[in-house]
Amino acid sequence: MDRKIGIIGYGSMGRMLVEKFLESKSVSTENLLVANRTLEKIVHLKDKCTVCESNREPAKEANIVFLCVRPGDMKDILLEIKDCLKEDSLLVSLNGSIMFEQIEQIYKGKIAKAIPSVTAEVNQSQTLVCYNERVTEADKECLSGLLSCMGTVIELPEQEMGMGSELVSCMPGFIAAIFQELCASAKKHTSLSESQIARMVLHTMVGTGTLMLEKEYSFEDVIARVATKGGITEEGTKVIHEQFPKVADEVFEKTLEKRRQTTIKAKESFEGTR
Ligand SMILES: NC(=O)c1ccc[n+]([C@@H]2O[C@H](COP(=O)([O-])OP(=O)(O)OC[C@H]3O[C@@H](n4cnc5c(N)ncnc54)[C@H](OP(=O)(O)O)[C@@H]3O)[C@@H](O)[C@H]2O)c1
């Protein structure tokens, strides 16, 4: 029997999973079940998968159930579906702030967390996963195989999912913000158009990443190759090394603090459910 996959919540993440599973043919039309609070948003999927009128339907039928909802909606959904999940089902939360400890107050079975990044859209996600103790090696292999349709899968301990998310899930935003500033500065000194500048920088970014990964260069190696002593590049790298550490430290101080607060809030939302 083929495994059935359930998706609860058809927002940004749920839609991406549905699209990727179907596009890669990792899940067949008959094995994919989707539910969403607003049913009208999923009726158009009726030729592509089973459109479910309640969350209990995918919970009852599927072997792997993805919860693609905001943290504030998680507790009620868990209470709604806990009794109809199969004994051997794997429940996968897409949310990083809700800890296994909270979910286990309601559902005591196999649980995983999976955090994809926006680069999944071009099959370049580094999807982070972690598991509770009940998940078997076979379950891990199955989930990892499924998620590999949108990139690579990295298993981390639960306590490292926060920093892991900063590095792969938030990083596209950080990279975009840093290069947005660099491009805006470049524009002040050139008649090249914004889009020309952006394209040149983006290709250089991709090329630099590929160079480093393929040749196993460190950041220092790249700098040493480009920034010759007394040369032009060195003037720029000196400024970055002098001024940027303060910004970089503040980025992580702020985001990790926000993450801590979100985890506390998520914990509070589960209080009284034991
Ligand atoms: N966005 C990202 O880049 C990203 C990356 C990694 C992880 N995550 C995590 O993934 C989760 C989903 O994020 P998202 O960005 O996809 O959120 P989203 O776009 O707001 O989508 C949430 C979906 O959940 C549905 N929903 C809410 N309550 C429901 C219920 N009781 N039953 C069924 N469906 C319900 C909503 O339905 P309606 O159509 O009625 O609103 C909506 O379609 C979050 O926990 C987030 O932290 C997000």
The ligand as a MOL file (V3000), in Angstrom:
LIG
                    3D

  0  0  0     0  0            999 V3000
M  V30 BEGIN CTAB
M  V30 COUNTS 48 52 0 0 0
M  V30 BEGIN ATOM
M  V30 1 N 6.2910 31.1510 5.5300 0
M  V30 2 C 7.5080 30.6660 5.7280 0
M  V30 3 O 8.4950 31.0400 5.0750 0
M  V30 4 C 7.7140 29.5480 6.7360 0
M  V30 5 C 8.9320 28.8480 6.7220 0
M  V30 6 C 9.0820 27.7830 7.6120 0
M  V30 7 C 8.0700 27.4710 8.5200 0
M  V30 8 N 6.9080 28.2010 8.5350 0 CHG=1
M  V30 9 C 5.8390 27.8410 9.4780 0
M  V30 10 O 4.8280 27.1820 8.7450 0
M  V30 11 C 3.5520 27.3940 9.3620 0
M  V30 12 C 2.5940 27.9140 8.3010 0
M  V30 13 O 3.0910 29.1580 7.8320 0
M  V30 14 P 2.4670 29.8410 6.5270 0
M  V30 15 O 3.4180 30.9490 6.1820 0
M  V30 16 O 2.1240 28.8120 5.5340 0 CHG=-1
M  V30 17 O 1.1260 30.4590 7.1650 0
M  V30 18 P -0.1470 31.0390 6.3810 0
M  V30 19 O 0.2390 31.4290 4.9970 0
M  V30 20 O -0.7680 32.0340 7.2640 0
M  V30 21 O -1.1240 29.7820 6.2480 0
M  V30 22 C -1.7640 29.2170 7.3440 0
M  V30 23 C -2.9100 28.3810 6.8020 0
M  V30 24 O -3.4640 27.6700 7.8960 0
M  V30 25 C -4.8760 27.6280 7.6850 0
M  V30 26 N -5.5710 27.3520 8.9390 0
M  V30 27 C -5.6870 28.1380 10.0450 0
M  V30 28 N -6.4500 27.5530 10.9790 0
M  V30 29 C -6.8250 26.3710 10.4530 0
M  V30 30 C -7.6320 25.3220 10.9200 0
M  V30 31 N -8.2070 25.3540 12.1310 0
M  V30 32 N -7.8370 24.2530 10.1230 0
M  V30 33 C -7.2740 24.1920 8.8910 0
M  V30 34 N -6.4940 25.1560 8.3810 0
M  V30 35 C -6.2750 26.2360 9.1540 0
M  V30 36 C -5.2010 28.9930 7.1320 0
M  V30 37 O -6.4720 28.9390 6.5090 0
M  V30 38 P -7.2720 30.2050 5.9400 0
M  V30 39 O -7.1610 30.0520 4.4530 0
M  V30 40 O -8.6390 30.0900 6.4490 0
M  V30 41 O -6.5710 31.4260 6.4520 0
M  V30 42 C -4.0390 29.1980 6.1620 0
M  V30 43 O -4.3140 28.6760 4.8870 0
M  V30 44 C 3.7780 28.4020 10.4860 0
M  V30 45 O 3.7760 27.7320 11.7310 0
M  V30 46 C 5.1420 29.0030 10.1800 0
M  V30 47 O 5.8100 29.3840 11.3590 0
M  V30 48 C 6.6960 29.2180 7.6410 0
M  V30 END ATOM
M  V30 BEGIN BOND
M  V30 1 1 1 2
M  V30 2 2 2 3
M  V30 3 1 2 4
M  V30 4 1 4 5
M  V30 5 2 4 48
M  V30 6 2 5 6
M  V30 7 1 6 7
M  V30 8 2 7 8
M  V30 9 1 8 9
M  V30 10 1 8 48
M  V30 11 1 9 10
M  V30 12 1 9 46
M  V30 13 1 10 11
M  V30 14 1 11 12
M  V30 15 1 11 44
M  V30 16 1 12 13
M  V30 17 1 13 14
M  V30 18 2 14 15
M  V30 19 1 14 16
M  V30 20 1 14 17
M  V30 21 1 17 18
M  V30 22 2 18 19
M  V30 23 1 18 20
M  V30 24 1 18 21
M  V30 25 1 21 22
M  V30 26 1 22 23
M  V30 27 1 23 24
M  V30 28 1 23 42
M  V30 29 1 24 25
M  V30 30 1 25 26
M  V30 31 1 25 36
M  V30 32 1 26 27
M  V30 33 1 26 35
M  V30 34 2 27 28
M  V30 35 1 28 29
M  V30 36 1 29 30
M  V30 37 2 29 35
M  V30 38 1 30 31
M  V30 39 2 30 32
M  V30 40 1 32 33
M  V30 41 2 33 34
M  V30 42 1 34 35
M  V30 43 1 36 37
M  V30 44 1 36 42
M  V30 45 1 37 38
M  V30 46 2 38 39
M  V30 47 1 38 40
M  V30 48 1 38 41
M  V30 49 1 42 43
M  V30 50 1 44 45
M  V30 51 1 44 46
M  V30 52 1 46 47
M  V30 END BOND
M  V30 END CTAB
M  END
